């Protein structure tokens, strides 16, 4: 169930309210960023990582957050919304930050406005998918590396096209390449592979999104004394791996069972989901 109420700049309003105009810069230019946050046991999960990424991304894009925007303010606004909507104890939350209206490519203001939406989830814990994902590589468009490539931008065309490719080919997801033809991520997830008893994931400078669950998995692996390395991946690495899994803030970990004619197990995925 979607939000009956939304949070617009700190105020709870009915979702049917007409608050977004046709001159909204996020609508016109994709001039914004977003965070997708999972709520577990009535609390936003991994909220510190989301807050740090939001601050970093807003600084890169020169979008000014409200002066009183703190971790506590961020968390409290999310919590008040899910309580109002009755989306507890588990929910999916989207926090969108966008630049105030005005201007063409040159903004008239750098003031940041935000919108928070929530929807309820039935499962109040991370659960590993029982059926493994079937994936392949989307090759029509490559993602450019650069300072914007790590941001959760509201300009998501490459992910939309990759998801369309997956649907048209009866796949669960598809992988995205950077302009060096390195495998960097899936449509809404970071990618990890396991080979030689080590976990590998692409480094941020290859162009993948700076995922909050990616950071959490790296943290857990190191705590569990599982060797994990950030290295560039190519297609052949997927054939050499004996396990592949995807991570994002809502699903946690999803294991992959098939990539083209290669099949995989889910040993490390099981360990990590239990830790989450």
SERO-4910 file (N, C-alpha, C, O; in steps of 0.05 Angstrom, whole numbers):
BEGIN
 pado doro    nc1    nc2    nc3   cac1   cac2   cac3    cc1    cc2    cc3    oc1    oc2    oc3
  Unk    A     17    -24      0      0      0      0     17     25      0     36     27     16
  Unk    A     11     43    -19     27     68    -21     18     88      0     -2     84     15
  Unk    A     33    110      1     28    131     21      0    143     18     -7    152     -4
  Unk    A    -15    145     40    -38    163     41    -28    191     46    -40    211     37
  Unk    A     -6    193     61      7    218     67     35    218     57     48    197     55
  Unk    A     46    241     50     73    245     43     85    267     61     70    283     73
  Unk    A    111    268     62    124    290     77    137    309     56    155    301     41
  Unk    A    128    334     57    139    353     38    152    376     54    139    392     66
  Unk    A    178    376     53    194    396     67    188    397     97    188    419    109
  Unk    A    184    373    109    180    372    138    151    373    147    145    371    171
  Unk    A    132    376    128    104    377    135     89    353    123     94    345    100
  Unk    A     72    340    139     56    318    130     32    328    115     16    343    127
  Unk    A     28    320     90      5    329     74     -7    305     60      7    284     56
  Unk    A    -32    307     52    -46    286     38    -32    281     11    -24    300     -2
  Unk    A    -30    256      3    -16    248    -21    -30    259    -46    -18    261    -68
  Unk    A    -55    267    -44    -70    278    -66    -66    308    -69    -76    320    -88
  Unk    A    -50    319    -51    -45    348    -53    -29    355    -78    -12    340    -86
  Unk    A    -36    377    -90    -22    386   -114      2    404   -106     -1    428   -105
  Unk    A     25    391   -101     47    406    -91     70    408   -111     89    424   -107
  Unk    A     70    391   -131     92    391   -151     81    405   -177     62    396   -189
  Unk    A     94    427   -185     85    442   -208    100    433   -233    119    417   -232
  Unk    A     90    442   -256    102    435   -282    130    447   -285    145    439   -303
  Unk    A    137    467   -268    163    479   -270    183    466   -250    205    477   -246
  Unk    A    176    444   -238    193    429   -220    219    420   -234    217    407   -255
  Unk    A    242    427   -224    267    422   -238    273    392   -238    287    382   -256
  Unk    A    263    377   -219    267    348   -219    252    336   -243    262    318   -256
  Unk    A    228    346   -248    212    337   -271    225    346   -298    226    331   -317
  Unk    A    234    371   -299    244    382   -324    272    372   -331    278    367   -355
  Unk    A    289    369   -311    318    364   -317    330    340   -301    353    334   -305
  Unk    A    314    327   -285    325    306   -268    344    318   -248    364    306   -240
  Unk    A    339    343   -239    357    359   -222    352    351   -192    342    367   -177
  Unk    A    359    326   -186    354    317   -159    368    290   -153    380    278   -171
  Unk    A    366    282   -129    377    256   -120    357    243   -101    338    255    -92
  Unk    A    361    217    -96    342    204    -78    356    182    -62    378    172    -69
  Unk    A    343    175    -40    352    153    -23    328    134    -20    306    143    -14
  Unk    A    333    108    -23    313     88    -17    321     74      8    343     62     10
  Unk    A    304     75     28    311     67     55    292     45     65    267     48     61
  Unk    A    302     24     77    284      4     88    280     10    118    299     17    132
  Unk    A    256      6    127    249      8    155    245    -20    166    230    -36    155
  Unk    A    260    -26    187    258    -51    201    253    -46    231    266    -28    243
  Unk    A    235    -61    243    229    -57    271    223    -28    278    232    -17    298
  Unk    A    208    -15    260    199     13    264    220     34    261    216     57    267
  Unk    A    244     26    252    267     45    250    279     44    223    282     22    211
  Unk    A    288     67    212    302     67    186    329     52    189    345     59    206
  Unk    A    333     32    173    357     16    174    380     29    160    377     41    139
  Unk    A    403     27    172    428     37    160    426     68    154    438     78    135
  Unk    A    412     82    171    405    110    166    430    127    166    431    147    151
  Unk    A    451    120    181    475    136    181    489    136    153    498    157    144
  Unk    A    489    113    140    501    111    113    485    127     93    497    141     76
  Unk    A    459    126     96    442    141     77    446    171     81    447    186     62
  Unk    A    448    180    106    452    208    112    478    218    101    480    240     89
  Unk    A    500    203    105    526    211     95    526    213     65    538    231     53
  Unk    A    513    194     51    512    194     22    496    218     12    503    230     -8
  Unk    A    474    224     26    457    246     19    473    273     21    471    290      3
  Unk    A    487    276     43    503    300     47    525    302     25    529    324     13
  Unk    A    539    280     20    560    280     -1    548    287    -28    560    303    -43
  Unk    A    526    275    -35    514    279    -62    503    307    -65    507    320    -86
  Unk    A    491    318    -44    480    345    -46    503    366    -48    500    386    -62
  Unk    A    525    360    -36    548    378    -38    559    377    -67    567    398    -78
  Unk    A    561    354    -79    571    351   -106    553    367   -125    562    380   -144
  Unk    A    527    365   -122    507    378   -140    501    407   -132    486    420   -145
  Unk    A    513    416   -109    509    443   -100    479    449    -94    469    471    -99
  Unk    A    465    429    -83    438    432    -73    439    436    -43    450    419    -29
  Unk    A    429    458    -34    431    465     -5    408    452     11    385    457      6
  Unk    A    416    436     30    397    425     49    388    446     69    403    465     74
  Unk    A    364    443     81    357    462    103    378    464    124    392    444    130
  Unk    A    380    487    137    402    492    156    400    472    180    420    465    191
  Unk    A    376    465    187    372    447    210    372    417    202    363    400    218
  Unk    A    381    411    178    380    383    168    403    367    181    426    370    172
  Unk    A    396    352    201    416    335    215    407    306    212    386    300    201
  Unk    A    424    287    221    417    259    221    391    255    237    373    239    228
  Unk    A    388    268    259    364    265    275    339    276    260    318    263    261
  Unk    A    342    299    247    320    310    232    312    292    209    288    287    204
  Unk    A    332    281    195    328    262    173    312    238    183    291    231    171
  Unk    A    321    226    204    308    202    215    280    208    226    262    192    221
  Unk    A    277    230    240    251    237    252    230    242    231    206    234    235
  Unk    A    237    255    209    218    260    188    208    234    174    185    232    167
  Unk    A    227    215    172    219    189    161    201    174    180    180    163    172
  Unk    A    208    174    206    192    160    226    164    171    229    145    156    232
  Unk    A    162    198    228    136    210    231    117    203    208     93    199    212
  Unk    A    129    200    184    113    193    161    103    164    162     79    159    157
  Unk    A    121    145    169    112    117    169     92    113    192     74     95    189
  Unk    A     94    128    213     73    126    234     47    136    224     26    124    229
  Unk    A     47    159    211     22    171    201      9    152    180    -16    150    180
  Unk    A     25    139    164     14    121    143      7     93    154     -5     77    140
  Unk    A     16     87    178     12     60    189     30     40    176     23     16    176
  Unk    A     52     49    164     70     30    151     91     21    171    115     28    169
  Unk    A     83      4    189    101     -6    210     93    -35    216     70    -42    214
  Unk    A    112    -51    224    140    -44    232    159    -43    208    182    -35    212
  Unk    A    150    -52    184    168    -53    161    158    -36    138    134    -37    133
  Unk    A    176    -22    125    167     -4    103    190      1     84    214     -4     90
  Unk    A    183     11     61    202     21     41    197     51     40    174     60     36
  Unk    A    218     67     42    216     96     41    233    107     19    256     98     15
  Unk    A    223    127      5    239    141    -15    240    171     -7    220    184     -3
  Unk    A    265    180     -4    270    208      3    282    221    -22    304    213    -31
  Unk    A    268    241    -34    277    254    -58    285    283    -51    268    298    -40
  Unk    A    308    291    -59    318    319    -55    321    331    -83    334    319   -100
  Unk    A    309    355    -87    311    368   -113    314    398   -109    307    410    -89
  Unk    A    326    410   -130    331    439   -129    305    454   -134    287    446   -148
  Unk    A    303    477   -121    279    494   -122    274    503   -151    293    505   -167
  Unk    A    249    509   -158    241    517   -185    255    542   -194    264    559   -177
  Unk    A    258    545   -220    269    569   -232    293    565   -249    311    549   -242
  Unk    A    294    579   -271    317    577   -289    314    556   -310    296    539   -308
  Unk    A    333    556   -328    335    535   -348    357    516   -339    355    505   -317
  Unk    A    378    512   -355    400    496   -344    414    511   -321    424    498   -303
  Unk    A    414    537   -322    425    553   -300    403    558   -279    384    572   -284
  Unk    A    406    546   -255    385    549   -235    385    578   -224    405    592   -224
  Unk    A    361    586   -216    359    612   -203    364    611   -173    369    631   -160
  Unk    A    363    586   -163    367    582   -134    380    555   -130    376    537   -146
  Unk    A    394    551   -108    406    525   -101    392    514    -76    401    494    -65
  Unk    A    369    526    -69    354    516    -46    344    488    -52    334    482    -74
  Unk    A    347    470    -32    337    443    -35    310    439    -23    305    448     -1
  Unk    A    292    425    -37    266    417    -27    266    387    -26    280    374    -41
  Unk    A    250    375     -8    250    346     -6    221    335     -4    203    349      6
  Unk    A    219    311    -12    193    296    -12    199    268     -2    218    255    -11
  Unk    A    183    259     18    187    232     29    161    216     24    139    226     30
  Unk    A    163    192     13    141    174      9    147    147     22    170    140     26
  Unk    A    126    133     30    130    107     42    109     87     32     87     94     23
  Unk    A    117     62     33     98     39     27    105     17     46    128     13     54
  Unk    A     84      2     54     89    -19     74    102    -44     61     97    -50     38
  Unk    A    117    -58     78    129    -84     70    118   -105     89    114    -99    113
  Unk    A    114   -129     80    103   -150     97    124   -164    114    118   -175    135
  Unk    A    149   -163    105    171   -177    119    188   -159    136    200   -140    125
  Unk    A    189   -163    162    204   -146    180    232   -157    184    244   -153    206
  Unk    A    243   -170    164    271   -179    165    281   -183    137    265   -185    118
  Unk    A    307   -183    134    319   -189    108    317   -219    103    325   -235    120
  Unk    A    307   -227     80    304   -255     73    316   -261     46    311   -246     27
  Unk    A    332   -281     44    345   -288     19    324   -300      0    308   -316      8
  Unk    A    325   -291    -25    307   -302    -46    310   -332    -48    333   -342    -50
  Unk    A    288   -346    -48    289   -376    -50    297   -385    -78    311   -405    -81
  Unk    A    288   -370    -98    296   -377   -125    317   -357   -135    313   -333   -133
  Unk    A    340   -367   -144    361   -350   -153    354   -334   -178    336   -341   -193
  Unk    A    367   -311   -181    362   -293   -204    375   -303   -229    397   -315   -228
  Unk    A    362   -299   -251    374   -304   -278    381   -277   -290    363   -261   -295
  Unk    A    407   -273   -296    415   -246   -305    432   -248   -331    442   -270   -338
  Unk    A    436   -226   -344    454   -224   -367    464   -195   -368    457   -179   -351
  Unk    A    480   -188   -388    492   -162   -391    476   -145   -411    469   -154   -433
  Unk    A    469   -120   -403    457   -101   -421    480    -86   -435    497    -74   -422
  Unk    A    480    -87   -462    503    -77   -477    497    -53   -495    515    -43   -508
  Unk    A    472    -44   -496    465    -23   -515    476      4   -506    484     20   -523
  Unk    A    478      9   -480    487     35   -470    507     29   -447    501     14   -429
  Unk    A    530     42   -448    549     40   -426    548     64   -408    540     86   -417
  Unk    A    554     60   -383    553     82   -364    581     96   -362    601     82   -358
  Unk    A    581    122   -364    606    137   -362    616    139   -334    600    142   -315
  Unk    A    641    136   -330    654    140   -304    657    169   -298    661    185   -316
  Unk    A    655    177   -273    659    204   -265    646    210   -239    635    192   -226
  Unk    A    648    235   -230    639    243   -203    609    239   -200    599    234   -178
  Unk    A    593    240   -222    564    237   -220    556    207   -220    533    201   -214
  Unk    A    574    189   -228    566    162   -231    560    147   -205    546    127   -205
  Unk    A    571    157   -183    566    144   -157    541    153   -143    532    142   -123
  Unk    A    528    174   -154    505    187   -142    479    172   -149    476    162   -171
  Unk    A    460    172   -130    433    161   -136    417    184   -149    401    197   -136
  Unk    A    422    188   -174    410    211   -188    382    205   -197    375    182   -202
  Unk    A    365    226   -199    338    223   -209    338    220   -240    317    214   -251
  Unk    A    361    223   -252    364    216   -281    372    187   -282    396    181   -280
  Unk    A    353    169   -287    358    140   -285    353    126   -311    346    102   -311
  Unk    A    357    139   -334    350    128   -359    365    102   -366    353     83   -377
  Unk    A    391    100   -359    406     76   -365    394     52   -350    394     30   -361
  Unk    A    385     56   -326    374     34   -310    346     26   -320    339      3   -320
  Unk    A    331     46   -330    305     40   -342    309     23   -367    295      3   -371
  Unk    A    328     31   -384    332     16   -409    342    -12   -403    335    -31   -417
  Unk    A    360    -14   -383    371    -41   -376    349    -59   -365    349    -83   -369
  Unk    A    330    -47   -350    308    -62   -339    289    -71   -361    278    -93   -360
  Unk    A    284    -54   -380    267    -61   -403    280    -85   -418    266   -103   -426
  Unk    A    307    -83   -422    321   -105   -435    317   -131   -419    312   -152   -431
  Unk    A    319   -130   -393    315   -154   -376    287   -166   -380    284   -190   -383
  Unk    A    267   -148   -379    239   -157   -382    235   -170   -410    222   -191   -412
  Unk    A    245   -157   -430    241   -167   -458    255   -194   -462    247   -209   -480
  Unk    A    275   -200   -446    290   -225   -449    285   -245   -427    300   -264   -423
  Unk    A    263   -241   -412    254   -259   -391    276   -263   -370    280   -285   -360
  Unk    A    290   -241   -364    310   -241   -343    300   -228   -318    281   -212   -319
  Unk    A    312   -235   -295    305   -222   -270    319   -195   -267    309   -176   -254
  Unk    A    342   -192   -279    357   -167   -278    379   -167   -299    384   -188   -312
  Unk    A    391   -144   -304    413   -143   -323    436   -126   -312    431   -109   -295
  Unk    A    460   -132   -321    484   -119   -311    491    -96   -330    486    -97   -354
  Unk    A    504    -76   -318    511    -52   -333    542    -50   -335    556    -57   -316
  Unk    A    551    -42   -358    580    -38   -363    587     -9   -363    571      8   -369
  Unk    A    612     -3   -355    622     25   -358    635     28   -385    634     10   -401
  Unk    A    646     52   -390    657     57   -417    684     43   -422    696     46   -443
  Unk    A    693     27   -402    716      9   -407    707    -20   -409    724    -38   -410
  Unk    A    681    -24   -411    669    -51   -412    673    -67   -387    673    -92   -388
  Unk    A    677    -54   -365    677    -68   -339    649    -71   -329    632    -54   -332
  Unk    A    644    -94   -317    618    -99   -304    618    -83   -278    636    -86   -261
  Unk    A    597    -65   -274    598    -48   -250    575    -51   -231    578    -46   -207
  Unk    A    551    -59   -241    528    -60   -224    504    -73   -239    507    -79   -263
  Unk    A    482    -76   -225    457    -84   -238    438    -60   -239    446    -38   -232
  Unk    A    413    -64   -247    395    -41   -251    389    -26   -225    386     -1   -226
  Unk    A    388    -40   -203    382    -26   -177    399    -37   -155    392    -35   -131
  Unk    A    422    -49   -162    438    -62   -142    468    -61   -148    476    -58   -171
  Unk    A    484    -64   -128    512    -69   -131    517    -98   -135    500   -115   -127
  Unk    A    539   -105   -148    545   -133   -153    570   -142   -138    589   -128   -135
  Unk    A    569   -167   -128    592   -180   -115    595   -208   -128    575   -221   -135
  Unk    A    620   -217   -131    625   -244   -139    643   -258   -119    658   -244   -104
  Unk    A    642   -284   -119    659   -299   -100    675   -319   -116    664   -335   -131
  Unk    A    702   -318   -113    719   -338   -125    744   -340   -108    753   -321    -96
  Unk    A    757   -364   -108    781   -368    -92    777   -360    -63    796   -350    -50
  Unk    A    753   -366    -52    746   -360    -24    749   -330    -17    752   -323      6
  Unk    A    746   -313    -37    747   -284    -33    723   -271    -46    712   -282    -66
  Unk    A    714   -249    -35    692   -233    -47    704   -210    -63    723   -197    -53
  Unk    A    693   -205    -86    703   -183   -103    679   -165   -110    657   -175   -116
  Unk    A    683   -139   -111    663   -120   -119    676    -97   -133    699    -90   -126
  Unk    A    664    -85   -153    677    -63   -168    682    -39   -150    666    -33   -132
  Unk    A    704    -25   -154    710      0   -139    692     23   -149    682     22   -171
  Unk    A    689     43   -132    672     65   -139    682     80   -164    667     90   -179
  Unk    A    709     81   -167    719     95   -190    714     81   -217    721     92   -238
  Unk    A    702     57   -216    693     44   -241    665     55   -249    656     49   -271
  Unk    A    652     69   -231    627     82   -239    602     71   -226    580     79   -234
  Unk    A    604     51   -208    580     40   -195    569     60   -175    583     78   -165
  Unk    A    543     57   -169    530     73   -148    543     67   -121    550     44   -115
  Unk    A    547     87   -105    559     84    -78    537     74    -60    526     89    -43
  Unk    A    531     48    -62    509     36    -48    513     34    -18    534     27     -8
  Unk    A    491     40     -3    493     38     26    495      8     35    509      2     54
  Unk    A    481     -9     21    483    -38     28    510    -49     19    520    -68     31
  Unk    A    521    -38     -2    548    -46    -10    568    -41     13    584    -58     19
  Unk    A    566    -17     25    583    -11     48    578    -29     71    597    -38     85
  Unk    A    553    -35     76    546    -53     99    557    -81     94    567    -93    113
  Unk    A    556    -91     70    566   -118     64    596   -119     66    607   -138     77
  Unk    A    610    -98     57    639    -96     60    646    -97     90    665   -110     98
  Unk    A    631    -82    106    635    -80    135    631   -108    148    647   -116    164
  Unk    A    609   -121    140    603   -148    152    624   -168    144    634   -184    161
  Unk    A    632   -168    119    652   -188    109    678   -185    125    691   -204    133
  Unk    A    687   -160    129    712   -155    144    709   -164    173    728   -175    185
  Unk    A    685   -159    184    681   -168    212    681   -198    214    690   -209    235
  Unk    A    671   -212    193    670   -241    193    696   -254    184    698   -278    181
  Unk    A    716   -236    179    743   -246    169    741   -259    142    757   -277    136
  Unk    A    722   -250    126    721   -259     98    735   -239     81    728   -215     81
  Unk    A    755   -247     66    771   -228     51    754   -216     28    741   -231     13
  Unk    A    754   -190     26    738   -176      6    755   -155     -7    770   -141      6
  Unk    A    753   -154    -34    770   -136    -49    753   -119    -68    734   -130    -80
  Unk    A    760    -94    -72    748    -77    -91    765    -76   -116    786    -63   -116
  Unk    A    757    -90   -137    773    -92   -161    754    -91   -185    731    -98   -184
  Unk    A    765    -82   -208    750    -82   -233    742   -110   -242    759   -128   -239
  Unk    A    718   -113   -252    708   -139   -261    702   -138   -291    693   -118   -302
  Unk    A    708   -161   -304    700   -164   -332    682   -188   -334    678   -203   -315
  Unk    A    671   -192   -358    652   -213   -362    664   -241   -355    650   -257   -343
  Unk    A    689   -245   -362    702   -271   -356    702   -277   -326    702   -300   -318
  Unk    A    704   -256   -309    704   -261   -280    678   -274   -271    678   -289   -252
  Unk    A    656   -268   -285    630   -280   -277    630   -310   -284    618   -326   -269
  Unk    A    644   -318   -305    646   -346   -311    665   -361   -292    662   -385   -288
  Unk    A    685   -347   -281    704   -359   -263    693   -360   -234    704   -376   -218
  Unk    A    673   -344   -228    662   -343   -201    645   -368   -195    634   -380   -213
  Unk    A    643   -375   -169    625   -397   -162    601   -386   -146    583   -401   -138
  Unk    A    601   -360   -142    577   -347   -130    576   -318   -139    596   -305   -141
  Unk    A    551   -309   -144    546   -281   -151    522   -272   -136    502   -286   -135
  Unk    A    523   -248   -124    500   -237   -111    498   -207   -114    518   -194   -119
  Unk    A    474   -197   -112    468   -168   -115    458   -157    -88    446   -172    -73
  Unk    A    464   -132    -84    455   -119    -58    442    -92    -63    451    -77    -81
  Unk    A    422    -87    -47    411    -60    -46    397    -55    -19    395    -74     -3
  Unk    A    389    -31    -14    380    -23     12    354    -37     21    350    -42     45
  Unk    A    337    -44      2    311    -56      9    313    -86     11    303    -98     30
  Unk    A    326    -99     -9    327   -128    -10    349   -140      7    348   -163     15
  Unk    A    369   -124     13    393   -134     27    411   -149      8    427   -136     -6
  Unk    A    408   -175      7    424   -192    -11    405   -209    -28    386   -221    -18
  Unk    A    411   -211    -54    397   -229    -72    418   -246    -87    436   -236    -99
  Unk    A    414   -273    -85    434   -290    -98    426   -295   -127    402   -296   -134
  Unk    A    446   -298   -144    443   -303   -172    447   -333   -177    468   -344   -168
  Unk    A    429   -345   -191    432   -374   -197    443   -379   -225    455   -400   -231
  Unk    A    439   -359   -243    447   -364   -271    455   -338   -285    442   -318   -283
  Unk    A    478   -339   -299    487   -319   -317    494   -332   -344    514   -347   -345
  Unk    A    478   -327   -364    481   -342   -390    481   -372   -385    460   -382   -375
  Unk    A    502   -387   -391    502   -415   -386    517   -424   -360    522   -447   -356
  Unk    A    523   -404   -343    537   -409   -318    518   -409   -295    500   -392   -293
  Unk    A    520   -429   -277    503   -430   -254    519   -427   -228    543   -431   -228
  Unk    A    505   -418   -207    519   -411   -182    505   -423   -157    481   -431   -158
  Unk    A    520   -424   -135    510   -432   -109    504   -407    -92    506   -384   -103
  Unk    A    498   -410    -67    491   -387    -50    502   -389    -21    489   -381     -3
  Unk    A    526   -400    -18    538   -404      9    543   -377     23    533   -373     45
  Unk    A    558   -359     10    565   -333     23    540   -316     26    537   -301     46
  Unk    A    522   -317      7    497   -302      8    482   -309     34    471   -292     47
  Unk    A    481   -335     40    467   -344     64    480   -333     89    466   -324    107
  Unk    A    506   -333     90    520   -322    113    514   -292    117    509   -283    139
  Unk    A    515   -277     95    512   -248     97    483   -240    104    479   -222    119
  Unk    A    463   -254     93    436   -247     99    429   -252    128    414   -238    141
  Unk    A    441   -273    140    437   -279    168    450   -257    185    439   -250    206
  Unk    A    473   -247    177    485   -225    192    469   -199    190    467   -184    210
  Unk    A    456   -194    167    439   -171    165    415   -173    184    398   -155    185
***
